[in-house]
Amino acid sequence: MEGFKTVGRTKFEYQGRVIYEWDQNLEEVNVYVQQPAGIDTKTLSKILSCEIKPKKLTLGLKGNPPFMNEELFSVVKVKESVWTLEDGEIHITLQKATKGEAWLSALMGHVALDPFA
C-alpha cells in the first residue's frame, strides 16, 4: 500500500490519563498498556488475563472486571496474535487478517488517525 507509514505510537487518553498507546505496520497492530502500579512483573504475569478474539480484545486482572473489553477496528488472526510483558508495559501484538489494511484506530470508536498523513 503505497503511502502507508507508521508515525510512531498514537495515545488514547481518557480524562487526562493515557489508557494505551498503539502503532501499526503492514502486517500487525501493536497495543501498549502500562503495567499497573504496585504489581511486579512476575506477579502480573500470573494474574493478567488477555483474551484476543477475531474482532475483540479483553484485558484485565483475573477475578476482576476487565480494564479493556473492546471491539477491534478490524479482524485479526488469533493464533498468530500474542501478548508479552516488556519493560514495564503489556505489549499486545495483533496480526492483521488482511495484510496491508490501514487501521484508523486500534479499537472501534477511539481516536482515528490518517494513515497517509
C-alpha distances in whole Angstrom, upper triangle without the diagonal:
4,6,6,9,12,15,18,20,20,24,25,29,32,35,34,33,30,29,26,23,20,16,13,11,8,11,14,16,19,22,25,28,31,34,37,40,43,41,41,38,40,42,38,37,40,39,36,34,31,30,26,26,23,23,25,26,30,31,35,38,40,42,41,39,35,34,30,30,27,25,21,18,17,18,18,20,23,25,22,22,25,27,29,31,30,32,33,30,29,25,24,21,19,17,14,15,12,10,6,8,9,12,15,17,19,22,22,24,23,22,19,16,14,10,10,14
4,6,9,12,15,18,20,21,25,26,30,33,36,35,34,31,31,28,24,21,18,15,12,11,14,17,18,21,24,26,30,33,35,38,41,44,43,42,40,42,44,40,39,42,42,38,37,33,33,29,29,26,26,28,29,32,33,37,40,42,45,43,41,38,36,33,33,30,27,24,21,20,22,22,23,27,28,25,25,27,29,31,33,32,33,34,32,31,27,26,23,22,20,18,19,16,13,10,11,11,15,16,19,21,24,24,26,25,23,20,17,14,11,9,12
4,6,10,12,15,18,18,22,24,27,30,33,32,32,28,29,26,22,19,16,14,12,11,15,17,17,20,22,25,28,31,34,37,39,42,41,41,38,41,43,39,38,41,41,37,36,33,32,29,29,27,26,28,28,32,32,36,39,41,44,42,40,36,34,31,32,29,27,23,20,20,22,22,24,27,29,26,25,28,29,30,32,30,31,33,30,30,26,25,23,22,21,18,20,17,15,11,12,11,14,14,17,19,22,23,24,23,21,17,14,11,8,6,9
4,7,10,13,15,15,19,21,24,27,30,29,29,25,25,22,19,16,12,10,8,8,12,13,14,16,19,21,24,27,30,33,36,39,38,37,35,38,39,35,35,38,37,34,33,29,29,25,26,23,23,24,25,28,29,32,35,38,40,39,37,33,31,28,28,25,23,20,17,17,19,19,21,24,26,23,22,24,25,26,28,27,28,29,27,26,23,21,19,18,17,15,17,14,12,9,9,7,11,12,14,16,19,20,21,20,18,15,12,9,6,5,8
4,6,9,12,13,17,19,22,26,29,27,26,23,23,20,17,14,10,8,7,8,12,13,13,14,17,19,22,25,28,31,33,36,35,35,32,35,37,33,32,36,35,32,31,28,28,25,26,24,23,24,24,27,27,31,34,36,39,37,35,32,29,27,28,25,24,20,18,18,20,19,21,24,25,22,21,23,23,24,26,24,25,27,24,24,20,20,18,17,17,15,18,16,14,11,12,9,11,12,14,15,19,20,22,20,17,15,11,10,7,7,8
4,6,8,10,14,16,19,23,26,24,23,20,20,17,13,10,7,6,6,9,12,11,10,11,14,15,19,21,24,27,29,33,32,31,29,32,33,30,29,32,32,29,28,25,25,23,24,23,22,23,22,25,24,27,30,33,36,34,32,29,26,24,25,23,22,18,16,17,19,18,20,22,24,21,19,20,20,21,22,21,22,23,20,20,17,17,15,15,16,15,18,17,14,12,12,10,11,12,12,13,17,19,20,18,15,14,11,10,7,9,10
4,7,8,12,15,18,21,24,22,21,18,19,16,12,11,8,9,10,13,15,14,13,13,14,15,18,20,24,26,28,32,31,31,29,32,33,30,30,33,33,29,29,26,27,25,26,25,24,24,23,26,25,28,31,34,37,35,33,29,26,24,26,24,23,20,18,20,22,21,24,25,27,24,22,22,22,23,23,21,21,22,20,20,18,18,17,18,19,18,22,20,18,16,16,13,13,13,13,14,18,20,20,17,15,13,10,10,9,10,9
4,7,10,13,16,20,22,20,19,15,16,13,10,8,6,8,10,14,15,14,12,11,12,12,15,17,20,23,25,28,27,27,25,28,30,27,27,30,30,26,26,24,25,23,25,24,23,23,21,24,23,25,28,31,34,32,30,27,24,22,24,22,22,19,18,20,22,21,23,24,26,23,20,20,19,19,20,18,18,19,16,17,15,16,15,16,18,18,22,21,19,17,17,14,14,14,13,13,17,19,20,17,15,14,12,13,11,13,12
4,6,10,13,16,19,17,16,12,13,10,6,5,5,8,11,15,16,13,11,9,9,9,12,13,17,20,22,25,24,24,23,26,27,24,24,27,27,23,23,21,22,21,23,23,21,20,18,20,19,22,24,28,30,28,27,23,20,18,21,19,20,17,16,18,20,19,22,22,24,22,19,18,17,17,17,16,16,16,14,14,12,13,13,15,17,17,21,21,19,18,17,15,13,13,11,11,14,17,18,14,12,13,11,13,12,15,14
4,7,10,13,16,15,14,10,11,8,5,5,6,10,13,16,17,15,11,10,10,10,12,14,18,20,22,25,25,26,24,28,28,25,25,28,27,24,24,21,22,20,22,22,20,19,18,20,19,21,24,27,30,27,25,22,19,17,19,17,18,15,15,17,20,19,22,23,25,23,20,20,19,19,19,18,18,18,15,16,14,14,15,16,18,18,21,21,20,19,17,14,12,11,9,9,12,14,14,11,9,9,8,11,11,14,13
4,6,10,13,11,10,7,8,6,4,7,9,13,16,19,20,17,14,12,10,9,10,12,16,17,19,23,23,24,23,26,26,23,24,27,25,22,22,20,21,20,22,23,21,19,17,18,17,19,22,25,27,25,23,20,16,15,17,16,17,16,15,19,21,21,24,24,26,24,21,20,19,19,19,18,18,17,14,15,14,15,16,17,20,20,23,24,23,22,20,17,14,13,10,10,12,14,14,10,8,11,11,14,15,18,16
4,7,10,10,8,6,6,6,6,8,11,14,18,21,21,18,14,13,10,10,10,12,16,17,19,22,23,24,23,27,26,22,24,26,24,21,21,19,20,19,21,21,19,17,15,16,15,17,20,24,25,22,20,17,14,12,15,13,15,14,14,17,20,20,23,23,26,24,21,21,19,20,20,19,20,18,15,15,15,15,17,17,20,20,23,24,24,23,21,18,14,13,9,9,10,12,11,7,7,10,11,15,16,19,18
4,7,6,5,4,5,7,9,12,15,18,22,25,25,22,18,16,13,13,12,13,16,16,18,21,22,24,24,27,26,23,25,27,25,22,22,20,22,22,23,24,22,19,17,18,17,18,20,24,25,22,20,17,14,13,16,15,17,17,17,21,23,23,27,26,29,28,24,23,21,22,21,21,21,18,16,17,17,18,20,20,24,24,27,27,27,26,24,21,18,16,13,13,13,14,13,9,9,12,14,18,19,22,21
4,5,5,7,7,10,12,15,18,21,25,28,28,24,21,19,16,15,13,14,17,16,18,21,22,25,25,28,27,23,25,27,25,22,22,21,22,22,24,25,22,20,18,18,17,17,20,23,24,20,18,16,13,13,15,15,17,18,18,22,25,25,28,27,30,30,26,25,23,24,23,23,23,20,18,18,19,20,22,22,26,26,28,29,30,29,27,24,20,18,15,15,14,15,13,10,11,14,17,20,22,25,24
4,6,9,10,13,15,18,21,25,28,31,31,28,24,23,19,18,16,16,19,17,18,22,23,26,26,30,28,25,28,29,27,24,24,24,25,26,28,29,26,23,21,21,20,19,22,25,26,22,20,18,15,16,18,18,21,21,22,26,28,29,32,31,34,33,29,29,26,27,25,26,25,22,20,21,23,23,26,26,30,30,32,33,34,33,30,27,24,21,19,19,17,18,16,14,14,18,20,23,25,28,26
4,7,9,12,14,17,20,24,27,30,31,27,24,22,19,17,15,15,18,17,17,21,22,25,25,29,28,25,27,29,27,24,25,24,26,27,29,30,27,25,22,22,20,20,23,26,27,24,22,20,17,17,20,20,22,23,23,27,29,29,32,32,34,33,29,28,26,26,24,24,23,20,19,20,21,23,25,26,29,30,33,33,33,32,30,27,24,21,19,19,18,20,17,15,14,18,19,22,24,27,25
4,6,9,11,15,18,22,25,29,29,25,21,19,16,14,12,11,14,13,14,17,19,21,22,25,24,21,23,26,23,21,22,21,23,24,26,28,25,22,20,19,17,17,19,23,24,21,19,17,13,14,18,18,21,21,22,25,27,27,30,29,31,30,26,25,22,22,21,21,20,17,15,16,18,19,22,23,27,27,31,31,32,31,29,26,23,21,18,17,17,19,17,14,14,18,19,23,24,27,25
4,6,8,11,15,18,22,25,25,22,18,15,12,10,9,9,12,12,14,18,18,20,20,23,23,20,22,24,22,19,20,19,21,21,24,25,23,20,18,17,15,16,18,22,24,21,19,17,13,13,16,16,19,18,19,22,24,24,27,26,28,27,23,22,19,19,18,18,17,15,13,14,15,16,19,20,23,24,27,28,28,27,26,23,20,18,15,14,14,17,16,13,12,16,17,20,21,24,23
4,7,10,14,17,21,24,23,20,16,14,10,9,7,8,11,11,13,17,17,19,19,22,21,17,19,22,19,16,17,15,17,18,20,22,19,17,14,14,12,13,15,19,20,17,16,13,9,9,12,13,15,15,17,20,22,21,24,23,25,24,20,19,17,17,16,17,17,14,12,12,13,14,17,18,21,22,25,26,26,26,24,22,18,17,14,12,12,14,14,11,12,15,17,20,21,25,24
4,7,10,14,17,20,20,16,13,10,7,6,5,7,11,12,15,18,18,19,18,21,21,17,18,21,19,16,16,14,16,16,19,20,18,16,13,13,11,13,16,19,22,19,17,14,11,10,13,12,15,14,15,18,19,19,21,20,23,21,18,16,14,15,14,14,15,13,10,10,10,11,13,14,18,19,22,23,23,23,21,19,16,15,12,10,10,14,14,11,11,14,15,18,19,22,21
4,7,11,14,18,18,14,11,8,6,5,7,9,13,15,17,21,20,21,19,23,23,19,20,23,22,18,19,16,18,17,19,20,18,17,14,15,14,16,19,22,25,22,21,18,14,13,16,14,16,14,15,17,19,18,20,20,23,21,17,16,14,15,15,14,14,13,10,10,10,11,12,14,17,17,21,22,21,20,19,16,14,13,10,9,11,14,15,11,11,13,13,16,16,19,18
4,7,11,14,14,11,7,5,4,6,9,12,15,18,20,24,22,23,21,24,24,21,21,24,23,19,19,16,17,16,18,18,16,15,13,15,15,17,21,23,26,24,22,19,16,14,16,14,15,12,12,14,16,15,18,18,20,18,15,15,13,15,15,15,16,15,12,11,9,9,10,11,13,14,17,18,17,17,15,13,11,11,8,7,10,13,14,11,11,11,11,14,13,16,16
4,7,11,11,9,6,5,7,9,12,15,18,21,23,27,25,25,23,26,27,23,23,26,26,22,22,19,19,17,19,18,17,17,16,18,18,21,24,26,29,27,26,22,20,17,19,17,17,14,13,14,16,15,17,18,20,17,15,15,15,16,17,16,17,18,14,14,11,11,10,11,12,12,16,16,15,14,13,11,9,10,9,8,12,15,16,13,12,12,10,12,11,14,14
4,7,8,6,4,6,9,11,15,18,21,24,27,30,28,28,25,28,29,25,25,28,27,24,23,19,19,17,18,17,16,17,16,19,19,23,26,28,31,29,28,24,22,19,20,18,17,13,12,13,14,13,15,16,18,15,13,15,15,17,18,18,19,20,17,16,13,11,9,9,10,10,13,13,11,10,10,8,8,10,10,9,12,15,17,15,14,13,11,12,10,13,14
4,6,6,7,9,12,15,18,21,24,27,30,33,31,30,27,30,31,28,27,30,30,26,25,22,22,19,20,18,18,19,19,22,22,26,29,31,34,32,31,27,25,23,23,21,20,16,14,14,15,13,15,17,19,15,14,16,17,18,20,19,21,23,20,19,15,14,11,11,10,9,13,12,9,8,9,8,9,12,13,12,16,18,20,18,17,16,14,13,10,12,14
4,6,8,11,15,18,21,24,27,30,33,36,34,33,30,32,34,30,29,32,32,28,27,23,23,19,20,18,18,20,20,23,24,28,31,32,36,34,33,29,28,24,25,22,20,16,15,13,14,13,14,17,18,15,14,17,19,21,23,22,25,26,23,21,18,16,13,11,10,8,11,9,6,4,7,7,10,13,14,14,17,19,21,20,19,17,15,15,11,13,16
4,7,10,14,17,20,23,25,28,32,34,32,31,28,30,31,28,26,29,29,26,24,21,20,16,17,15,16,18,18,21,22,25,28,30,33,32,31,27,26,23,23,21,19,15,14,12,12,10,10,13,14,11,11,14,16,18,21,21,23,25,22,20,16,14,10,9,6,6,8,8,5,6,8,10,11,14,15,13,16,19,22,21,20,19,17,17,14,16,19
4,7,10,13,16,20,22,25,28,30,28,28,25,27,28,25,23,26,26,22,21,17,17,14,15,13,14,15,14,18,18,22,25,26,30,29,27,23,22,19,20,18,16,13,12,11,11,9,10,12,13,10,9,11,13,15,18,18,20,21,18,16,12,10,7,5,4,5,9,9,8,9,9,10,10,13,13,10,14,16,19,18,18,17,16,17,14,17,19
4,7,10,13,17,19,22,25,28,26,26,23,25,26,23,22,24,24,20,19,15,15,13,14,13,13,13,12,15,16,19,22,24,27,26,24,21,19,16,17,15,14,10,10,10,11,9,11,12,14,12,9,11,12,14,16,16,19,19,16,14,10,8,6,5,7,7,11,12,11,11,10,10,8,11,10,7,10,13,16,14,15,14,13,15,13,16,18
4,7,10,13,15,19,22,24,22,22,20,22,23,20,19,22,21,18,17,14,15,13,15,15,15,14,12,14,14,17,20,22,25,24,23,19,17,15,16,15,15,12,13,13,14,12,13,14,15,13,10,10,9,11,13,13,15,15,12,10,7,6,5,6,9,10,14,15,14,14,14,13,11,13,11,8,11,15,17,15,15,15,15,17,15,18,19
4,7,10,13,15,18,21,20,20,18,20,21,17,17,20,19,15,15,12,13,12,15,15,14,13,10,12,11,14,17,20,23,21,20,16,14,12,13,12,13,11,12,14,15,13,15,15,17,15,11,11,9,11,12,12,14,14,10,8,6,5,7,8,11,13,16,18,17,17,16,15,13,14,11,7,10,13,15,13,13,14,15,18,16,20,20
4,7,9,12,15,18,17,17,15,18,19,15,15,18,18,14,15,13,15,14,17,19,18,16,13,13,11,13,16,19,22,20,19,16,13,12,15,15,16,14,16,18,18,17,18,18,19,17,14,12,10,10,10,10,11,10,6,6,5,6,9,11,15,16,20,21,21,21,20,18,16,16,13,11,12,16,18,15,15,17,17,20,19,22,22
4,6,9,12,15,14,15,13,16,16,13,14,17,15,12,13,12,14,15,18,20,19,16,13,12,10,11,13,16,19,17,16,13,10,10,13,14,16,15,17,20,20,19,20,19,21,20,16,14,11,11,10,10,11,9,5,5,7,8,12,14,17,19,22,24,24,24,23,21,19,19,15,13,13,17,18,15,16,18,19,22,22,25,25
4,6,9,12,11,12,11,15,15,12,13,16,15,13,15,14,17,18,21,23,22,20,16,15,12,12,13,17,20,18,18,15,12,13,16,17,20,19,21,23,24,22,24,22,24,23,19,17,13,12,10,10,9,6,4,6,9,11,15,17,21,23,26,28,27,28,27,25,22,22,19,16,17,20,21,18,18,21,22,25,25,28,27
4,6,9,8,8,8,11,11,8,10,13,12,10,13,13,17,18,22,24,24,21,17,15,12,11,11,15,17,16,17,14,12,13,17,19,22,21,23,25,26,24,25,23,24,23,19,16,13,11,8,9,9,5,5,6,10,12,16,19,22,25,28,30,29,30,29,27,25,25,22,19,19,23,24,21,22,24,25,28,28,31,31
4,6,6,8,9,12,11,8,12,13,12,10,13,14,18,20,23,26,25,22,18,16,12,10,10,13,15,14,15,13,11,13,17,19,22,22,25,27,28,26,27,25,26,26,22,19,16,14,11,13,12,9,8,9,13,15,19,21,25,27,30,32,32,33,32,30,27,27,23,21,20,24,24,22,23,26,27,30,30,34,33
4,6,8,10,13,12,10,14,16,14,14,17,18,21,24,27,30,29,25,22,20,16,14,13,16,18,16,17,16,14,17,20,22,26,26,28,31,31,30,31,29,30,29,26,23,19,17,14,15,13,9,11,12,16,19,22,25,28,31,34,36,36,36,35,33,30,30,26,24,24,27,27,24,25,28,29,33,33,36,35
4,6,10,12,10,10,13,15,13,14,17,19,23,25,29,32,31,28,24,21,18,15,13,16,17,16,18,18,16,19,23,25,28,29,31,33,34,32,33,30,31,31,27,24,20,18,15,16,15,11,13,15,18,21,24,27,31,33,36,38,38,39,38,36,33,33,30,27,27,30,30,28,29,32,33,36,36,40,39
4,7,8,6,6,10,11,10,11,14,16,20,23,26,29,29,25,22,19,15,13,11,13,15,15,17,16,15,18,21,24,27,27,30,32,32,29,30,27,28,28,24,21,17,15,12,14,13,10,11,12,16,18,22,25,28,31,34,36,36,37,36,35,32,32,29,26,26,29,30,27,29,31,32,36,35,39,38
4,6,6,6,9,10,11,11,15,17,21,23,27,30,30,27,23,21,17,15,13,15,18,18,20,19,18,20,23,25,28,28,31,32,32,30,30,27,27,27,24,20,17,14,11,12,11,9,11,12,16,18,21,25,28,31,33,36,35,36,36,35,32,33,30,27,27,30,32,29,30,33,33,36,36,39,38
4,6,5,6,9,10,10,14,15,19,21,24,27,28,25,21,19,16,14,13,15,18,18,20,18,17,19,22,24,27,26,29,30,29,27,27,24,24,23,21,17,13,10,7,9,9,7,9,10,13,15,18,21,24,28,30,33,32,33,33,32,30,31,28,25,25,29,30,28,29,31,32,35,34,37,37
4,6,5,7,9,10,14,16,19,21,25,28,29,26,22,20,17,16,14,15,18,19,21,20,19,21,24,26,28,28,31,32,31,28,28,25,24,24,22,18,15,12,9,11,12,11,13,13,15,17,20,23,26,29,32,34,34,36,35,35,33,34,31,27,28,31,33,31,32,34,35,38,37,40,40
4,5,5,7,9,12,15,18,21,25,28,28,25,22,19,16,13,11,12,14,15,18,17,17,19,22,25,27,28,31,32,31,28,28,25,25,25,22,19,16,14,11,14,15,13,13,13,16,18,21,24,27,30,32,35,35,37,36,36,33,34,31,27,27,30,32,30,32,34,35,38,37,41,41
4,5,5,6,9,11,15,18,21,25,25,22,18,16,12,10,8,10,13,13,16,14,14,16,18,21,24,24,27,28,27,25,25,22,22,22,19,16,13,11,9,12,13,10,11,10,13,15,18,21,24,27,29,32,32,33,33,32,29,30,27,23,23,27,28,26,28,30,31,34,34,37,37
4,6,6,9,10,14,16,20,23,24,21,18,16,12,11,10,11,14,15,17,16,16,17,19,21,24,23,26,27,26,23,23,20,20,20,17,13,10,9,7,11,13,12,11,10,12,13,16,19,22,25,27,30,30,32,31,31,29,30,27,23,24,27,29,27,29,31,32,34,33,37,37
4,6,9,11,14,17,21,24,25,22,19,16,13,12,9,9,12,14,16,15,16,18,20,22,25,25,28,29,28,25,24,21,21,21,19,16,13,12,11,15,17,15,15,13,16,16,19,21,24,27,29,32,32,34,34,34,31,33,29,26,25,29,31,29,31,33,34,37,36,40,40
4,6,10,13,16,19,23,23,20,17,14,11,9,6,5,9,10,13,12,13,15,17,20,23,23,27,28,27,24,24,21,21,22,19,16,14,13,12,16,18,15,15,13,16,16,19,21,24,27,29,32,32,34,33,33,30,31,28,24,23,26,28,27,29,31,33,36,35,39,39
4,6,10,13,16,20,20,17,13,11,8,6,5,6,10,10,12,10,11,12,14,17,19,20,23,24,23,21,21,18,19,19,16,13,10,10,10,14,16,14,12,10,12,12,16,17,21,23,25,28,29,30,29,29,26,27,24,20,20,23,25,23,26,28,29,32,32,35,36
4,7,10,13,17,17,14,11,8,6,5,5,6,9,10,10,8,10,10,11,14,16,17,21,21,20,18,19,15,16,17,14,12,10,11,12,16,18,16,14,11,13,12,15,16,19,21,23,26,27,29,28,27,25,26,22,19,18,21,23,22,25,26,28,31,31,34,35
4,7,10,13,14,11,7,6,5,7,9,9,13,12,12,9,10,9,10,12,14,14,17,18,17,15,15,12,13,14,11,9,7,10,11,15,18,16,13,10,11,9,11,12,15,17,19,22,23,25,24,24,21,23,19,16,15,18,20,20,22,24,25,28,27,31,32
4,6,10,11,8,6,5,7,9,11,11,14,14,13,10,12,10,9,11,12,12,16,16,14,12,13,9,11,13,10,9,9,12,15,18,21,20,17,13,13,10,12,11,14,16,17,20,22,24,22,23,20,22,19,15,14,17,20,19,22,23,25,28,27,31,32
4,7,8,6,5,7,9,12,15,15,18,17,16,13,14,11,10,10,10,10,13,12,11,9,9,6,9,10,7,8,9,13,16,18,22,21,17,14,13,9,10,8,11,12,13,16,18,20,19,19,17,19,16,13,12,15,18,18,21,21,23,25,24,28,29
4,6,5,6,8,12,15,17,17,20,19,18,15,16,13,11,10,9,9,12,11,9,8,8,6,9,11,9,11,13,16,19,22,25,24,21,17,16,12,12,10,11,12,12,15,17,20,18,19,17,19,17,14,13,14,18,18,21,21,23,25,24,28,30
4,6,8,12,15,18,21,21,23,23,21,18,19,15,13,12,9,8,10,8,5,5,6,6,10,11,10,13,15,19,22,24,27,27,23,19,18,14,13,10,10,9,9,12,14,17,15,17,15,17,16,13,12,13,17,18,21,20,22,23,22,26,28
4,7,10,14,17,21,21,23,22,19,16,17,13,11,9,6,5,7,6,5,7,9,9,13,14,12,14,16,20,22,24,27,26,23,19,18,14,14,10,12,11,10,13,15,17,15,15,13,15,13,11,9,10,13,15,17,17,19,21,20,24,26
4,7,10,14,17,18,19,18,16,13,13,10,7,6,4,5,9,9,8,9,11,10,14,15,12,13,14,18,20,22,25,24,20,17,16,13,13,11,13,13,13,16,18,20,17,17,14,16,13,10,9,10,13,14,17,17,20,22,22,25,27
4,7,10,14,15,17,16,14,10,10,7,6,5,6,7,10,11,11,10,12,10,14,14,11,11,11,14,16,19,21,20,16,13,13,10,11,10,13,13,15,17,19,21,18,18,15,16,13,10,8,11,14,14,16,18,20,23,22,26,27
4,7,10,11,13,12,10,6,8,5,4,6,9,10,14,15,14,14,15,13,16,16,13,13,12,14,16,19,21,19,16,13,13,11,13,13,16,17,18,21,23,24,22,22,19,20,16,13,11,13,16,15,18,20,22,25,25,29,30
4,7,9,12,10,9,6,6,5,7,9,12,13,16,18,17,16,17,15,17,17,14,12,10,12,13,16,18,16,13,10,11,10,13,13,17,19,21,23,24,26,24,23,20,21,17,14,13,15,17,16,19,21,23,26,26,30,30
4,6,9,7,7,4,5,7,9,12,15,16,20,21,21,20,21,18,20,21,17,15,13,14,13,17,18,16,13,11,13,13,16,17,21,22,24,27,28,29,28,27,24,24,20,17,16,18,20,19,21,24,26,29,29,33,33
4,6,6,8,7,8,10,12,15,19,20,23,25,24,23,23,20,22,23,19,17,14,15,14,17,19,16,14,12,15,15,19,20,23,25,27,30,31,33,31,30,27,28,24,21,20,22,24,22,25,28,29,33,33,36,37
4,6,8,8,11,13,13,17,20,21,25,26,25,23,24,20,21,23,20,18,15,16,16,20,21,19,17,15,18,17,20,21,24,27,28,31,32,34,33,32,29,30,27,23,22,24,26,25,28,30,32,36,35,39,39
4,7,9,12,14,14,18,21,23,27,28,27,26,27,23,24,26,23,21,19,20,20,23,25,22,21,18,21,21,24,24,27,30,31,34,35,37,35,35,32,32,29,25,24,25,27,26,29,32,34,38,38,41,42
4,6,9,11,12,16,19,21,25,27,26,25,26,23,25,26,23,21,19,20,19,23,24,21,19,17,20,20,23,24,27,29,30,33,34,36,34,33,30,30,26,23,21,23,24,23,26,29,32,35,35,39,39
4,7,9,9,13,16,19,22,24,24,24,25,22,24,26,22,21,19,21,20,23,25,22,20,17,20,19,22,22,26,27,28,31,33,34,32,31,27,27,24,21,18,20,21,20,24,26,29,33,33,37,37
4,5,6,10,13,15,19,21,21,20,22,19,21,22,19,18,16,17,17,20,22,19,17,14,16,15,18,18,22,23,25,27,29,30,28,27,24,24,20,17,15,17,18,17,21,23,26,29,29,33,33
4,7,10,13,15,18,20,21,20,22,20,22,23,19,18,15,17,16,19,20,17,14,12,15,14,18,18,22,23,25,27,28,29,27,26,22,22,18,16,14,16,16,15,18,21,23,27,27,31,31
4,6,10,11,14,16,17,17,19,17,20,20,17,16,14,16,16,19,20,18,15,12,14,12,15,15,19,19,21,24,25,26,23,22,19,19,15,12,10,12,13,12,15,18,20,24,24,28,28
4,7,10,13,15,15,16,18,16,19,20,17,17,15,18,19,22,24,21,18,15,16,14,16,15,18,19,20,22,24,25,23,22,18,19,15,13,10,11,13,13,16,18,21,24,25,29,29
4,6,9,12,13,13,16,15,19,19,16,17,16,19,20,22,24,22,19,16,16,14,15,14,17,16,18,20,22,22,20,19,15,15,12,10,6,7,9,10,14,15,18,21,21,25,26
4,7,8,10,11,14,14,18,18,15,17,17,20,22,24,26,25,21,18,18,15,15,13,15,14,15,17,19,20,17,16,13,13,11,9,6,6,9,10,14,14,17,20,20,24,25
4,5,7,8,12,12,16,15,13,15,15,19,21,22,25,24,20,17,16,12,12,10,12,11,12,13,15,16,13,13,10,11,8,6,4,6,9,10,13,13,15,17,17,20,22
4,7,9,13,14,18,17,15,17,18,21,23,24,26,26,22,19,18,15,14,11,12,10,11,12,14,14,11,10,6,7,6,6,5,5,8,9,11,10,12,14,14,17,19
4,7,10,12,16,15,13,16,18,21,24,25,28,27,23,21,18,15,14,10,10,8,8,9,11,12,9,10,7,10,9,8,8,8,12,13,15,13,15,16,15,18,20
4,7,9,12,12,11,15,17,20,23,25,28,28,24,21,18,15,13,9,9,6,6,8,11,13,10,12,10,13,13,11,11,11,15,16,18,17,18,19,18,21,23
4,6,9,8,8,11,14,17,20,22,25,25,21,18,16,12,10,6,5,5,5,8,10,12,11,13,11,15,14,11,12,14,17,18,19,18,19,20,18,22,24
4,6,6,6,10,13,17,20,22,25,26,22,19,16,13,10,7,5,6,5,9,11,14,13,15,15,18,17,14,16,17,21,21,23,22,22,24,21,24,27
4,5,5,8,11,15,18,20,24,24,21,17,15,12,10,8,7,9,9,13,14,17,16,18,17,20,18,15,16,18,21,21,24,23,24,26,24,27,29
4,6,8,12,15,18,20,24,25,22,18,16,13,11,10,9,11,11,14,15,19,19,21,20,23,22,18,19,21,25,25,27,26,27,28,26,29,32
4,7,10,13,17,18,22,23,20,17,14,11,9,7,6,9,10,13,13,16,17,18,18,21,20,17,18,21,24,24,25,25,25,26,23,26,29
4,7,11,14,16,19,20,17,14,11,8,5,5,5,9,10,13,14,16,16,17,16,19,17,14,15,18,22,21,22,22,22,24,22,25,27
4,7,11,13,16,17,14,11,8,6,5,7,9,12,14,17,17,19,19,20,18,21,19,15,17,20,23,22,23,23,24,26,24,27,29
4,7,10,13,13,10,7,6,4,6,9,11,15,17,20,20,21,21,21,19,21,19,15,16,20,22,21,22,23,24,26,24,28,29
4,6,10,10,8,6,5,7,8,12,14,18,20,23,22,24,24,24,22,24,21,17,19,23,25,23,24,25,25,28,26,29,30
4,7,7,6,5,6,9,11,15,18,21,24,26,25,26,26,26,24,25,22,19,20,24,26,24,24,26,26,29,27,31,31
4,6,5,6,7,10,12,16,18,22,25,27,25,26,26,26,24,25,23,20,21,25,27,24,25,26,26,28,26,29,29
4,6,8,9,13,15,19,22,24,28,29,28,28,29,27,26,27,24,21,23,27,28,25,25,27,26,29,27,30,30
4,7,9,13,16,19,22,25,28,30,29,30,29,28,26,26,23,21,22,26,27,24,24,26,26,29,28,31,30
4,6,10,13,16,19,22,25,27,26,26,26,24,22,23,20,17,18,22,23,20,21,23,23,26,25,28,28
4,6,10,13,16,19,22,24,24,24,24,23,20,21,18,15,16,20,22,19,20,22,22,25,24,28,28
4,6,10,13,16,19,21,20,21,21,20,18,19,16,13,15,19,21,18,19,20,20,23,21,25,25
4,6,10,13,15,18,17,19,18,18,16,17,15,11,13,16,19,17,18,19,19,22,20,24,25
4,6,9,13,15,14,15,15,15,14,16,14,11,13,17,20,18,19,19,19,21,19,22,23
4,6,9,11,12,13,13,13,12,15,13,10,12,15,18,17,18,18,18,20,18,21,23
4,6,9,8,11,11,12,12,15,15,12,14,17,20,19,20,19,19,20,18,21,23
4,5,6,8,8,10,9,13,13,11,13,15,18,18,19,17,17,18,15,18,21
4,6,9,9,12,12,15,15,14,15,16,20,20,21,20,20,20,18,21,23
4,6,6,9,10,14,15,14,16,17,20,20,21,19,18,18,16,18,21
4,6,9,11,14,16,15,18,19,22,22,22,19,18,18,15,16,20
4,6,9,13,14,15,17,18,21,21,20,17,16,15,11,13,16
4,6,10,12,12,15,15,18,17,17,14,13,13,10,12,15
4,6,9,10,13,14,16,15,14,11,10,9,6,9,12
4,5,7,9,10,12,11,11,8,8,9,8,11,13
4,7,9,9,10,9,8,5,5,7,7,10,12
4,6,7,8,6,6,5,7,9,10,13,14
4,7,9,7,8,8,10,13,12,16,17
4,6,6,8,9,12,15,15,19,20
4,6,9,9,12,15,16,19,20
4,7,8,12,15,16,20,20
4,6,10,13,15,18,18
4,7,10,12,15,15
4,7,9,12,12
4,6,9,8
4,5,5
4,6
4
